[in-house]
Amino acid sequence: MCARCGTSAGALTAGPPPTWTCSVENGDRRYFCETCSRENLRSIVGRLDSDWW
Ligand SMILES: [Zn+2]
């Protein structure tokens, strides 16, 4: 499930689709859907926690 918008990756998949972005924040792995990843690409690259958005 996307950590930002809550979109489900799909119940049949064991993990997020390859288009999703995995971000490690405070030791926790968070996944962001393709849309959120694109919108927040700069924040992710800047290693900013999603709470900052
Ligand atoms: Zn999303």
mmCIF file of the protein (N, C-alpha, C, O) and its ligand, coordinates in Angstrom:
data_MODEL
# 
_entry.id   MODEL 
# 
loop_
_entity.id 
_entity.type 
_entity.pdbx_number_of_molecules 
1 polymer     1 
2 non-polymer 1 
# 
_entity_poly.entity_id                      1 
_entity_poly.type                           'polypeptide(L)' 
_entity_poly.nstd_linkage                   no 
_entity_poly.nstd_monomer                   no 
_entity_poly.pdbx_seq_one_letter_code       MCARCGTSAGALTAGPPPTWTCSVENGDRRYFCETCSRENLRSIVGRLDSDWW 
_entity_poly.pdbx_seq_one_letter_code_can   MCARCGTSAGALTAGPPPTWTCSVENGDRRYFCETCSRENLRSIVGRLDSDWW 
_entity_poly.pdbx_strand_id                 A 
# 
loop_
_entity_poly_seq.entity_id 
_entity_poly_seq.num 
_entity_poly_seq.mon_id 
_entity_poly_seq.hetero 
1 1  MET n 
1 2  CYS n 
1 3  ALA n 
1 4  ARG n 
1 5  CYS n 
1 6  GLY n 
1 7  THR n 
1 8  SER n 
1 9  ALA n 
1 10 GLY n 
1 11 ALA n 
1 12 LEU n 
1 13 THR n 
1 14 ALA n 
1 15 GLY n 
1 16 PRO n 
1 17 PRO n 
1 18 PRO n 
1 19 THR n 
1 20 TRP n 
1 21 THR n 
1 22 CYS n 
1 23 SER n 
1 24 VAL n 
1 25 GLU n 
1 26 ASN n 
1 27 GLY n 
1 28 ASP n 
1 29 ARG n 
1 30 ARG n 
1 31 TYR n 
1 32 PHE n 
1 33 CYS n 
1 34 GLU n 
1 35 THR n 
1 36 CYS n 
1 37 SER n 
1 38 ARG n 
1 39 GLU n 
1 40 ASN n 
1 41 LEU n 
1 42 ARG n 
1 43 SER n 
1 44 ILE n 
1 45 VAL n 
1 46 GLY n 
1 47 ARG n 
1 48 LEU n 
1 49 ASP n 
1 50 SER n 
1 51 ASP n 
1 52 TRP n 
1 53 TRP n 
# 
loop_
_struct_asym.id 
_struct_asym.entity_id 
A 1 
B 2 
# 
loop_
_chem_comp.id 
_chem_comp.type 
_chem_comp.mon_nstd_flag 
ALA 'L-peptide linking' y 
ARG 'L-peptide linking' y 
ASN 'L-peptide linking' y 
ASP 'L-peptide linking' y 
CYS 'L-peptide linking' y 
GLU 'L-peptide linking' y 
GLY 'peptide linking'   y 
ILE 'L-peptide linking' y 
LEU 'L-peptide linking' y 
MET 'L-peptide linking' y 
PHE 'L-peptide linking' y 
PRO 'L-peptide linking' y 
SER 'L-peptide linking' y 
THR 'L-peptide linking' y 
TRP 'L-peptide linking' y 
TYR 'L-peptide linking' y 
VAL 'L-peptide linking' y 
ZN  non-polymer         . 
# 
_pdbx_entity_nonpoly.entity_id   2 
_pdbx_entity_nonpoly.name        ? 
_pdbx_entity_nonpoly.comp_id     ZN 
# 
_pdbx_nonpoly_scheme.asym_id         B 
_pdbx_nonpoly_scheme.entity_id       2 
_pdbx_nonpoly_scheme.mon_id          ZN 
_pdbx_nonpoly_scheme.ndb_seq_num     1 
_pdbx_nonpoly_scheme.pdb_seq_num     101 
_pdbx_nonpoly_scheme.auth_seq_num    101 
_pdbx_nonpoly_scheme.pdb_mon_id      ZN 
_pdbx_nonpoly_scheme.auth_mon_id     ZN 
_pdbx_nonpoly_scheme.pdb_strand_id   A 
_pdbx_nonpoly_scheme.pdb_ins_code    . 
# 
loop_
_atom_site.group_PDB 
_atom_site.id 
_atom_site.type_symbol 
_atom_site.label_atom_id 
_atom_site.label_alt_id 
_atom_site.label_comp_id 
_atom_site.label_asym_id 
_atom_site.label_entity_id 
_atom_site.label_seq_id 
_atom_site.pdbx_PDB_ins_code 
_atom_site.Cartn_x 
_atom_site.Cartn_y 
_atom_site.Cartn_z 
_atom_site.occupancy 
_atom_site.B_iso_or_equiv 
_atom_site.pdbx_formal_charge 
_atom_site.auth_seq_id 
_atom_site.auth_comp_id 
_atom_site.auth_asym_id 
_atom_site.auth_atom_id 
_atom_site.pdbx_PDB_model_num 
ATOM   1   N  N  . MET A 1 1  ? 0.840  -1.208  0.000   1.00 0.00 ? 1   MET A N  1 
ATOM   2   C  CA . MET A 1 1  ? 0.000  0.000   0.000   1.00 0.00 ? 1   MET A CA 1 
ATOM   3   C  C  . MET A 1 1  ? 0.871  1.252   0.000   1.00 0.00 ? 1   MET A C  1 
ATOM   4   O  O  . MET A 1 1  ? 1.881  1.326   0.700   1.00 0.00 ? 1   MET A O  1 
ATOM   5   N  N  . CYS A 1 2  ? 0.469  2.207   -0.779  1.00 0.00 ? 2   CYS A N  1 
ATOM   6   C  CA . CYS A 1 2  ? 1.244  3.441   -0.863  1.00 0.00 ? 2   CYS A CA 1 
ATOM   7   C  C  . CYS A 1 2  ? 1.217  4.171   0.488   1.00 0.00 ? 2   CYS A C  1 
ATOM   8   O  O  . CYS A 1 2  ? 0.162  4.325   1.102   1.00 0.00 ? 2   CYS A O  1 
ATOM   9   N  N  . ALA A 1 3  ? 2.400  4.618   0.936   1.00 0.00 ? 3   ALA A N  1 
ATOM   10  C  CA . ALA A 1 3  ? 2.500  5.271   2.245   1.00 0.00 ? 3   ALA A CA 1 
ATOM   11  C  C  . ALA A 1 3  ? 1.928  6.679   2.218   1.00 0.00 ? 3   ALA A C  1 
ATOM   12  O  O  . ALA A 1 3  ? 1.732  7.292   3.267   1.00 0.00 ? 3   ALA A O  1 
ATOM   13  N  N  . ARG A 1 4  ? 1.664  7.189   1.032   1.00 0.00 ? 4   ARG A N  1 
ATOM   14  C  CA . ARG A 1 4  ? 1.194  8.575   0.951   1.00 0.00 ? 4   ARG A CA 1 
ATOM   15  C  C  . ARG A 1 4  ? -0.288 8.669   0.638   1.00 0.00 ? 4   ARG A C  1 
ATOM   16  O  O  . ARG A 1 4  ? -1.037 9.322   1.365   1.00 0.00 ? 4   ARG A O  1 
ATOM   17  N  N  . CYS A 1 5  ? -0.720 8.017   -0.443  1.00 0.00 ? 5   CYS A N  1 
ATOM   18  C  CA . CYS A 1 5  ? -2.112 8.157   -0.842  1.00 0.00 ? 5   CYS A CA 1 
ATOM   19  C  C  . CYS A 1 5  ? -2.933 6.927   -0.474  1.00 0.00 ? 5   CYS A C  1 
ATOM   20  O  O  . CYS A 1 5  ? -4.160 6.953   -0.574  1.00 0.00 ? 5   CYS A O  1 
ATOM   21  N  N  . GLY A 1 6  ? -2.272 5.851   -0.049  1.00 0.00 ? 6   GLY A N  1 
ATOM   22  C  CA . GLY A 1 6  ? -3.005 4.687   0.403   1.00 0.00 ? 6   GLY A CA 1 
ATOM   23  C  C  . GLY A 1 6  ? -3.479 3.777   -0.702  1.00 0.00 ? 6   GLY A C  1 
ATOM   24  O  O  . GLY A 1 6  ? -4.243 2.846   -0.449  1.00 0.00 ? 6   GLY A O  1 
ATOM   25  N  N  . THR A 1 7  ? -3.044 4.022   -1.922  1.00 0.00 ? 7   THR A N  1 
ATOM   26  C  CA . THR A 1 7  ? -3.423 3.164   -3.026  1.00 0.00 ? 7   THR A CA 1 
ATOM   27  C  C  . THR A 1 7  ? -2.851 1.768   -2.839  1.00 0.00 ? 7   THR A C  1 
ATOM   28  O  O  . THR A 1 7  ? -1.682 1.609   -2.487  1.00 0.00 ? 7   THR A O  1 
ATOM   29  N  N  . SER A 1 8  ? -3.667 0.772   -3.072  1.00 0.00 ? 8   SER A N  1 
ATOM   30  C  CA . SER A 1 8  ? -3.218 -0.605  -2.911  1.00 0.00 ? 8   SER A CA 1 
ATOM   31  C  C  . SER A 1 8  ? -2.408 -1.043  -4.119  1.00 0.00 ? 8   SER A C  1 
ATOM   32  O  O  . SER A 1 8  ? -2.728 -0.709  -5.259  1.00 0.00 ? 8   SER A O  1 
ATOM   33  N  N  . ALA A 1 9  ? -1.350 -1.799  -3.842  1.00 0.00 ? 9   ALA A N  1 
ATOM   34  C  CA . ALA A 1 9  ? -0.520 -2.288  -4.935  1.00 0.00 ? 9   ALA A CA 1 
ATOM   35  C  C  . ALA A 1 9  ? -1.171 -3.465  -5.637  1.00 0.00 ? 9   ALA A C  1 
ATOM   36  O  O  . ALA A 1 9  ? -0.744 -3.851  -6.726  1.00 0.00 ? 9   ALA A O  1 
ATOM   37  N  N  . GLY A 1 10 ? -2.184 -4.034  -5.037  1.00 0.00 ? 10  GLY A N  1 
ATOM   38  C  CA . GLY A 1 10 ? -2.818 -5.204  -5.627  1.00 0.00 ? 10  GLY A CA 1 
ATOM   39  C  C  . GLY A 1 10 ? -2.700 -6.384  -4.691  1.00 0.00 ? 10  GLY A C  1 
ATOM   40  O  O  . GLY A 1 10 ? -1.608 -6.702  -4.220  1.00 0.00 ? 10  GLY A O  1 
ATOM   41  N  N  . ALA A 1 11 ? -3.819 -7.037  -4.416  1.00 0.00 ? 11  ALA A N  1 
ATOM   42  C  CA . ALA A 1 11 ? -3.835 -8.115  -3.430  1.00 0.00 ? 11  ALA A CA 1 
ATOM   43  C  C  . ALA A 1 11 ? -3.120 -9.358  -3.932  1.00 0.00 ? 11  ALA A C  1 
ATOM   44  O  O  . ALA A 1 11 ? -2.692 -10.195 -3.136  1.00 0.00 ? 11  ALA A O  1 
ATOM   45  N  N  . LEU A 1 12 ? -2.989 -9.481  -5.233  1.00 0.00 ? 12  LEU A N  1 
ATOM   46  C  CA . LEU A 1 12 ? -2.417 -10.703 -5.780  1.00 0.00 ? 12  LEU A CA 1 
ATOM   47  C  C  . LEU A 1 12 ? -0.905 -10.657 -5.881  1.00 0.00 ? 12  LEU A C  1 
ATOM   48  O  O  . LEU A 1 12 ? -0.272 -11.674 -6.166  1.00 0.00 ? 12  LEU A O  1 
ATOM   49  N  N  . THR A 1 13 ? -0.325 -9.507  -5.656  1.00 0.00 ? 13  THR A N  1 
ATOM   50  C  CA . THR A 1 13 ? 1.119  -9.398  -5.788  1.00 0.00 ? 13  THR A CA 1 
ATOM   51  C  C  . THR A 1 13 ? 1.782  -9.539  -4.425  1.00 0.00 ? 13  THR A C  1 
ATOM   52  O  O  . THR A 1 13 ? 1.273  -9.040  -3.421  1.00 0.00 ? 13  THR A O  1 
ATOM   53  N  N  . ALA A 1 14 ? 2.897  -10.209 -4.400  1.00 0.00 ? 14  ALA A N  1 
ATOM   54  C  CA . ALA A 1 14 ? 3.621  -10.415 -3.139  1.00 0.00 ? 14  ALA A CA 1 
ATOM   55  C  C  . ALA A 1 14 ? 4.299  -9.138  -2.690  1.00 0.00 ? 14  ALA A C  1 
ATOM   56  O  O  . ALA A 1 14 ? 4.550  -8.949  -1.500  1.00 0.00 ? 14  ALA A O  1 
ATOM   57  N  N  . GLY A 1 15 ? 4.593  -8.269  -3.626  1.00 0.00 ? 15  GLY A N  1 
ATOM   58  C  CA . GLY A 1 15 ? 5.275  -7.021  -3.305  1.00 0.00 ? 15  GLY A CA 1 
ATOM   59  C  C  . GLY A 1 15 ? 4.793  -5.919  -4.208  1.00 0.00 ? 15  GLY A C  1 
ATOM   60  O  O  . GLY A 1 15 ? 3.958  -6.148  -5.083  1.00 0.00 ? 15  GLY A O  1 
ATOM   61  N  N  . PRO A 1 16 ? 5.303  -4.741  -4.010  1.00 0.00 ? 16  PRO A N  1 
ATOM   62  C  CA . PRO A 1 16 ? 4.900  -3.610  -4.849  1.00 0.00 ? 16  PRO A CA 1 
ATOM   63  C  C  . PRO A 1 16 ? 5.394  -3.786  -6.282  1.00 0.00 ? 16  PRO A C  1 
ATOM   64  O  O  . PRO A 1 16 ? 6.434  -4.405  -6.508  1.00 0.00 ? 16  PRO A O  1 
ATOM   65  N  N  . PRO A 1 17 ? 4.665  -3.254  -7.236  1.00 0.00 ? 17  PRO A N  1 
ATOM   66  C  CA . PRO A 1 17 ? 5.102  -3.326  -8.633  1.00 0.00 ? 17  PRO A CA 1 
ATOM   67  C  C  . PRO A 1 17 ? 6.405  -2.578  -8.832  1.00 0.00 ? 17  PRO A C  1 
ATOM   68  O  O  . PRO A 1 17 ? 6.730  -1.683  -8.051  1.00 0.00 ? 17  PRO A O  1 
ATOM   69  N  N  . PRO A 1 18 ? 7.158  -2.931  -9.869  1.00 0.00 ? 18  PRO A N  1 
ATOM   70  C  CA . PRO A 1 18 ? 8.477  -2.326  -10.105 1.00 0.00 ? 18  PRO A CA 1 
ATOM   71  C  C  . PRO A 1 18 ? 8.427  -0.828  -10.327 1.00 0.00 ? 18  PRO A C  1 
ATOM   72  O  O  . PRO A 1 18 ? 9.443  -0.146  -10.195 1.00 0.00 ? 18  PRO A O  1 
ATOM   73  N  N  . THR A 1 19 ? 7.261  -0.310  -10.662 1.00 0.00 ? 19  THR A N  1 
ATOM   74  C  CA . THR A 1 19 ? 7.145  1.131   -10.900 1.00 0.00 ? 19  THR A CA 1 
ATOM   75  C  C  . THR A 1 19 ? 7.074  1.907   -9.592  1.00 0.00 ? 19  THR A C  1 
ATOM   76  O  O  . THR A 1 19 ? 7.222  3.129   -9.575  1.00 0.00 ? 19  THR A O  1 
ATOM   77  N  N  . TRP A 1 20 ? 6.845  1.185   -8.493  1.00 0.00 ? 20  TRP A N  1 
ATOM   78  C  CA . TRP A 1 20 ? 6.769  1.851   -7.200  1.00 0.00 ? 20  TRP A CA 1 
ATOM   79  C  C  . TRP A 1 20 ? 8.155  2.131   -6.666  1.00 0.00 ? 20  TRP A C  1 
ATOM   80  O  O  . TRP A 1 20 ? 9.132  1.493   -7.057  1.00 0.00 ? 20  TRP A O  1 
ATOM   81  N  N  . THR A 1 21 ? 8.224  3.100   -5.764  1.00 0.00 ? 21  THR A N  1 
ATOM   82  C  CA . THR A 1 21 ? 9.497  3.474   -5.162  1.00 0.00 ? 21  THR A CA 1 
ATOM   83  C  C  . THR A 1 21 ? 9.537  3.030   -3.712  1.00 0.00 ? 21  THR A C  1 
ATOM   84  O  O  . THR A 1 21 ? 8.583  3.222   -2.958  1.00 0.00 ? 21  THR A O  1 
ATOM   85  N  N  . CYS A 1 22 ? 10.662 2.432   -3.336  1.00 0.00 ? 22  CYS A N  1 
ATOM   86  C  CA . CYS A 1 22 ? 10.853 2.036   -1.948  1.00 0.00 ? 22  CYS A CA 1 
ATOM   87  C  C  . CYS A 1 22 ? 11.770 3.039   -1.270  1.00 0.00 ? 22  CYS A C  1 
ATOM   88  O  O  . CYS A 1 22 ? 12.875 3.298   -1.748  1.00 0.00 ? 22  CYS A O  1 
ATOM   89  N  N  . SER A 1 23 ? 11.321 3.596   -0.169  1.00 0.00 ? 23  SER A N  1 
ATOM   90  C  CA . SER A 1 23 ? 12.110 4.563   0.572   1.00 0.00 ? 23  SER A CA 1 
ATOM   91  C  C  . SER A 1 23 ? 12.272 4.093   2.013   1.00 0.00 ? 23  SER A C  1 
ATOM   92  O  O  . SER A 1 23 ? 11.290 3.782   2.686   1.00 0.00 ? 23  SER A O  1 
ATOM   93  N  N  . VAL A 1 24 ? 13.511 4.043   2.480   1.00 0.00 ? 24  VAL A N  1 
ATOM   94  C  CA . VAL A 1 24 ? 13.765 3.625   3.856   1.00 0.00 ? 24  VAL A CA 1 
ATOM   95  C  C  . VAL A 1 24 ? 13.850 4.857   4.745   1.00 0.00 ? 24  VAL A C  1 
ATOM   96  O  O  . VAL A 1 24 ? 14.719 5.713   4.577   1.00 0.00 ? 24  VAL A O  1 
ATOM   97  N  N  . GLU A 1 25 ? 12.933 4.921   5.684   1.00 0.00 ? 25  GLU A N  1 
ATOM   98  C  CA . GLU A 1 25 ? 12.885 6.069   6.583   1.00 0.00 ? 25  GLU A CA 1 
ATOM   99  C  C  . GLU A 1 25 ? 12.870 5.582   8.024   1.00 0.00 ? 25  GLU A C  1 
ATOM   100 O  O  . GLU A 1 25 ? 11.973 4.840   8.425   1.00 0.00 ? 25  GLU A O  1 
ATOM   101 N  N  . ASN A 1 26 ? 13.848 5.992   8.791   1.00 0.00 ? 26  ASN A N  1 
ATOM   102 C  CA . ASN A 1 26 ? 13.933 5.597   10.199  1.00 0.00 ? 26  ASN A CA 1 
ATOM   103 C  C  . ASN A 1 26 ? 13.890 4.080   10.361  1.00 0.00 ? 26  ASN A C  1 
ATOM   104 O  O  . ASN A 1 26 ? 13.321 3.556   11.319  1.00 0.00 ? 26  ASN A O  1 
ATOM   105 N  N  . GLY A 1 27 ? 14.500 3.392   9.407   1.00 0.00 ? 27  GLY A N  1 
ATOM   106 C  CA . GLY A 1 27 ? 14.562 1.943   9.506   1.00 0.00 ? 27  GLY A CA 1 
ATOM   107 C  C  . GLY A 1 27 ? 13.334 1.230   8.982   1.00 0.00 ? 27  GLY A C  1 
ATOM   108 O  O  . GLY A 1 27 ? 13.298 0.001   8.930   1.00 0.00 ? 27  GLY A O  1 
ATOM   109 N  N  . ASP A 1 28 ? 12.330 1.992   8.594   1.00 0.00 ? 28  ASP A N  1 
ATOM   110 C  CA . ASP A 1 28 ? 11.113 1.379   8.073   1.00 0.00 ? 28  ASP A CA 1 
ATOM   111 C  C  . ASP A 1 28 ? 11.061 1.549   6.567   1.00 0.00 ? 28  ASP A C  1 
ATOM   112 O  O  . ASP A 1 28 ? 11.379 2.611   6.032   1.00 0.00 ? 28  ASP A O  1 
ATOM   113 N  N  . ARG A 1 29 ? 10.653 0.479   5.892   1.00 0.00 ? 29  ARG A N  1 
ATOM   114 C  CA . ARG A 1 29 ? 10.523 0.554   4.452   1.00 0.00 ? 29  ARG A CA 1 
ATOM   115 C  C  . ARG A 1 29 ? 9.147  1.089   4.082   1.00 0.00 ? 29  ARG A C  1 
ATOM   116 O  O  . ARG A 1 29 ? 8.121  0.570   4.523   1.00 0.00 ? 29  ARG A O  1 
ATOM   117 N  N  . ARG A 1 30 ? 9.145  2.126   3.272   1.00 0.00 ? 30  ARG A N  1 
ATOM   118 C  CA . ARG A 1 30 ? 7.872  2.692   2.809   1.00 0.00 ? 30  ARG A CA 1 
ATOM   119 C  C  . ARG A 1 30 ? 7.822  2.627   1.306   1.00 0.00 ? 30  ARG A C  1 
ATOM   120 O  O  . ARG A 1 30 ? 8.824  2.835   0.621   1.00 0.00 ? 30  ARG A O  1 
ATOM   121 N  N  . TYR A 1 31 ? 6.635  2.335   0.800   1.00 0.00 ? 31  TYR A N  1 
ATOM   122 C  CA . TYR A 1 31 ? 6.453  2.239   -0.640  1.00 0.00 ? 31  TYR A CA 1 
ATOM   123 C  C  . TYR A 1 31 ? 5.547  3.358   -1.118  1.00 0.00 ? 31  TYR A C  1 
ATOM   124 O  O  . TYR A 1 31 ? 4.563  3.717   -0.471  1.00 0.00 ? 31  TYR A O  1 
ATOM   125 N  N  . PHE A 1 32 ? 5.911  3.892   -2.265  1.00 0.00 ? 32  PHE A N  1 
ATOM   126 C  CA . PHE A 1 32 ? 5.107  4.958   -2.862  1.00 0.00 ? 32  PHE A CA 1 
ATOM   127 C  C  . PHE A 1 32 ? 4.745  4.569   -4.277  1.00 0.00 ? 32  PHE A C  1 
ATOM   128 O  O  . PHE A 1 32 ? 5.578  4.066   -5.032  1.00 0.00 ? 32  PHE A O  1 
ATOM   129 N  N  . CYS A 1 33 ? 3.491  4.807   -4.631  1.00 0.00 ? 33  CYS A N  1 
ATOM   130 C  CA . CYS A 1 33 ? 3.018  4.434   -5.959  1.00 0.00 ? 33  CYS A CA 1 
ATOM   131 C  C  . CYS A 1 33 ? 3.696  5.309   -7.017  1.00 0.00 ? 33  CYS A C  1 
ATOM   132 O  O  . CYS A 1 33 ? 4.388  6.280   -6.712  1.00 0.00 ? 33  CYS A O  1 
ATOM   133 N  N  . GLU A 1 34 ? 3.472  4.929   -8.242  1.00 0.00 ? 34  GLU A N  1 
ATOM   134 C  CA . GLU A 1 34 ? 4.138  5.624   -9.344  1.00 0.00 ? 34  GLU A CA 1 
ATOM   135 C  C  . GLU A 1 34 ? 3.792  7.105   -9.357  1.00 0.00 ? 34  GLU A C  1 
ATOM   136 O  O  . GLU A 1 34 ? 4.654  7.950   -9.596  1.00 0.00 ? 34  GLU A O  1 
ATOM   137 N  N  . THR A 1 35 ? 2.527  7.413   -9.100  1.00 0.00 ? 35  THR A N  1 
ATOM   138 C  CA . THR A 1 35 ? 2.093  8.805   -9.121  1.00 0.00 ? 35  THR A CA 1 
ATOM   139 C  C  . THR A 1 35 ? 2.756  9.606   -8.014  1.00 0.00 ? 35  THR A C  1 
ATOM   140 O  O  . THR A 1 35 ? 3.288  10.689  -8.257  1.00 0.00 ? 35  THR A O  1 
ATOM   141 N  N  . CYS A 1 36 ? 2.725  9.076   -6.799  1.00 0.00 ? 36  CYS A N  1 
ATOM   142 C  CA . CYS A 1 36 ? 3.324  9.793   -5.670  1.00 0.00 ? 36  CYS A CA 1 
ATOM   143 C  C  . CYS A 1 36 ? 4.832  9.879   -5.828  1.00 0.00 ? 36  CYS A C  1 
ATOM   144 O  O  . CYS A 1 36 ? 5.436  10.889  -5.466  1.00 0.00 ? 36  CYS A O  1 
ATOM   145 N  N  . SER A 1 37 ? 5.437  8.851   -6.354  1.00 0.00 ? 37  SER A N  1 
ATOM   146 C  CA . SER A 1 37 ? 6.880  8.856   -6.531  1.00 0.00 ? 37  SER A CA 1 
ATOM   147 C  C  . SER A 1 37 ? 7.295  9.982   -7.474  1.00 0.00 ? 37  SER A C  1 
ATOM   148 O  O  . SER A 1 37 ? 8.306  10.655  -7.271  1.00 0.00 ? 37  SER A O  1 
ATOM   149 N  N  . ARG A 1 38 ? 6.478  10.163  -8.514  1.00 0.00 ? 38  ARG A N  1 
ATOM   150 C  CA . ARG A 1 38 ? 6.800  11.198  -9.493  1.00 0.00 ? 38  ARG A CA 1 
ATOM   151 C  C  . ARG A 1 38 ? 6.598  12.586  -8.896  1.00 0.00 ? 38  ARG A C  1 
ATOM   152 O  O  . ARG A 1 38 ? 7.399  13.494  -9.117  1.00 0.00 ? 38  ARG A O  1 
ATOM   153 N  N  . GLU A 1 39 ? 5.525  12.733  -8.142  1.00 0.00 ? 39  GLU A N  1 
ATOM   154 C  CA . GLU A 1 39 ? 5.220  14.041  -7.556  1.00 0.00 ? 39  GLU A CA 1 
ATOM   155 C  C  . GLU A 1 39 ? 6.232  14.434  -6.484  1.00 0.00 ? 39  GLU A C  1 
ATOM   156 O  O  . GLU A 1 39 ? 6.507  15.615  -6.276  1.00 0.00 ? 39  GLU A O  1 
ATOM   157 N  N  . ASN A 1 40 ? 6.773  13.444  -5.821  1.00 0.00 ? 40  ASN A N  1 
ATOM   158 C  CA . ASN A 1 40 ? 7.669  13.728  -4.700  1.00 0.00 ? 40  ASN A CA 1 
ATOM   159 C  C  . ASN A 1 40 ? 9.089  13.260  -4.965  1.00 0.00 ? 40  ASN A C  1 
ATOM   160 O  O  . ASN A 1 40 ? 9.855  12.983  -4.042  1.00 0.00 ? 40  ASN A O  1 
ATOM   161 N  N  . LEU A 1 41 ? 9.421  13.178  -6.237  1.00 0.00 ? 41  LEU A N  1 
ATOM   162 C  CA . LEU A 1 41 ? 10.737 12.672  -6.586  1.00 0.00 ? 41  LEU A CA 1 
ATOM   163 C  C  . LEU A 1 41 ? 11.842 13.496  -5.941  1.00 0.00 ? 41  LEU A C  1 
ATOM   164 O  O  . LEU A 1 41 ? 12.833 12.951  -5.455  1.00 0.00 ? 41  LEU A O  1 
ATOM   165 N  N  . ARG A 1 42 ? 11.669 14.785  -5.941  1.00 0.00 ? 42  ARG A N  1 
ATOM   166 C  CA . ARG A 1 42 ? 12.703 15.644  -5.368  1.00 0.00 ? 42  ARG A CA 1 
ATOM   167 C  C  . ARG A 1 42 ? 12.855 15.395  -3.870  1.00 0.00 ? 42  ARG A C  1 
ATOM   168 O  O  . ARG A 1 42 ? 13.971 15.379  -3.350  1.00 0.00 ? 42  ARG A O  1 
ATOM   169 N  N  . SER A 1 43 ? 11.754 15.205  -3.191  1.00 0.00 ? 43  SER A N  1 
ATOM   170 C  CA . SER A 1 43 ? 11.809 14.965  -1.753  1.00 0.00 ? 43  SER A CA 1 
ATOM   171 C  C  . SER A 1 43 ? 12.480 13.631  -1.455  1.00 0.00 ? 43  SER A C  1 
ATOM   172 O  O  . SER A 1 43 ? 13.257 13.507  -0.508  1.00 0.00 ? 43  SER A O  1 
ATOM   173 N  N  . ILE A 1 44 ? 12.166 12.636  -2.279  1.00 0.00 ? 44  ILE A N  1 
ATOM   174 C  CA . ILE A 1 44 ? 12.752 11.318  -2.067  1.00 0.00 ? 44  ILE A CA 1 
ATOM   175 C  C  . ILE A 1 44 ? 14.247 11.367  -2.335  1.00 0.00 ? 44  ILE A C  1 
ATOM   176 O  O  . ILE A 1 44 ? 15.039 10.824  -1.565  1.00 0.00 ? 44  ILE A O  1 
ATOM   177 N  N  . VAL A 1 45 ? 14.626 12.007  -3.408  1.00 0.00 ? 45  VAL A N  1 
ATOM   178 C  CA . VAL A 1 45 ? 16.036 12.113  -3.731  1.00 0.00 ? 45  VAL A CA 1 
ATOM   179 C  C  . VAL A 1 45 ? 16.766 12.897  -2.653  1.00 0.00 ? 45  VAL A C  1 
ATOM   180 O  O  . VAL A 1 45 ? 17.925 12.619  -2.349  1.00 0.00 ? 45  VAL A O  1 
ATOM   181 N  N  . GLY A 1 46 ? 16.074 13.888  -2.073  1.00 0.00 ? 46  GLY A N  1 
ATOM   182 C  CA . GLY A 1 46 ? 16.670 14.695  -1.023  1.00 0.00 ? 46  GLY A CA 1 
ATOM   183 C  C  . GLY A 1 46 ? 16.678 14.003  0.320   1.00 0.00 ? 46  GLY A C  1 
ATOM   184 O  O  . GLY A 1 46 ? 17.097 14.578  1.325   1.00 0.00 ? 46  GLY A O  1 
ATOM   185 N  N  . ARG A 1 47 ? 16.208 12.747  0.337   1.00 0.00 ? 47  ARG A N  1 
ATOM   186 C  CA . ARG A 1 47 ? 16.213 11.942  1.553   1.00 0.00 ? 47  ARG A CA 1 
ATOM   187 C  C  . ARG A 1 47 ? 15.402 12.598  2.666   1.00 0.00 ? 47  ARG A C  1 
ATOM   188 O  O  . ARG A 1 47 ? 15.753 12.499  3.842   1.00 0.00 ? 47  ARG A O  1 
ATOM   189 N  N  . LEU A 1 48 ? 14.348 13.248  2.296   1.00 0.00 ? 48  LEU A N  1 
ATOM   190 C  CA . LEU A 1 48 ? 13.472 13.839  3.292   1.00 0.00 ? 48  LEU A CA 1 
ATOM   191 C  C  . LEU A 1 48 ? 12.386 12.849  3.684   1.00 0.00 ? 48  LEU A C  1 
ATOM   192 O  O  . LEU A 1 48 ? 11.844 12.156  2.824   1.00 0.00 ? 48  LEU A O  1 
ATOM   193 N  N  . ASP A 1 49 ? 12.066 12.773  4.946   1.00 0.00 ? 49  ASP A N  1 
ATOM   194 C  CA . ASP A 1 49 ? 11.009 11.889  5.397   1.00 0.00 ? 49  ASP A CA 1 
ATOM   195 C  C  . ASP A 1 49 ? 9.674  12.333  4.829   1.00 0.00 ? 49  ASP A C  1 
ATOM   196 O  O  . ASP A 1 49 ? 9.443  13.524  4.621   1.00 0.00 ? 49  ASP A O  1 
ATOM   197 N  N  . SER A 1 50 ? 8.811  11.389  4.582   1.00 0.00 ? 50  SER A N  1 
ATOM   198 C  CA . SER A 1 50 ? 7.515  11.709  3.988   1.00 0.00 ? 50  SER A CA 1 
ATOM   199 C  C  . SER A 1 50 ? 6.679  12.576  4.946   1.00 0.00 ? 50  SER A C  1 
ATOM   200 O  O  . SER A 1 50 ? 5.771  13.280  4.502   1.00 0.00 ? 50  SER A O  1 
ATOM   201 N  N  . ASP A 1 51 ? 6.971  12.532  6.234   1.00 0.00 ? 51  ASP A N  1 
ATOM   202 C  CA . ASP A 1 51 ? 6.223  13.351  7.172   1.00 0.00 ? 51  ASP A CA 1 
ATOM   203 C  C  . ASP A 1 51 ? 6.448  14.827  6.904   1.00 0.00 ? 51  ASP A C  1 
ATOM   204 O  O  . ASP A 1 51 ? 5.649  15.674  7.304   1.00 0.00 ? 51  ASP A O  1 
ATOM   205 N  N  . TRP A 1 52 ? 7.549  15.123  6.219   1.00 0.00 ? 52  TRP A N  1 
ATOM   206 C  CA . TRP A 1 52 ? 7.896  16.522  5.972   1.00 0.00 ? 52  TRP A CA 1 
ATOM   207 C  C  . TRP A 1 52 ? 7.042  17.117  4.870   1.00 0.00 ? 52  TRP A C  1 
ATOM   208 O  O  . TRP A 1 52 ? 6.877  18.335  4.821   1.00 0.00 ? 52  TRP A O  1 
ATOM   209 N  N  . TRP A 1 53 ? 6.492  16.294  3.982   1.00 0.00 ? 53  TRP A N  1 
ATOM   210 C  CA . TRP A 1 53 ? 5.740  16.766  2.819   1.00 0.00 ? 53  TRP A CA 1 
ATOM   211 C  C  . TRP A 1 53 ? 4.541  17.603  3.243   1.00 0.00 ? 53  TRP A C  1 
ATOM   212 O  O  . TRP A 1 53 ? 3.793  18.084  2.392   1.00 0.00 ? 53  TRP A O  1 
HETATM 213 ZN ZN . ZN  B 2 .  ? 0.465  7.027   -3.850  1.00 0.00 2 101 ZN  A ZN 1 
# 
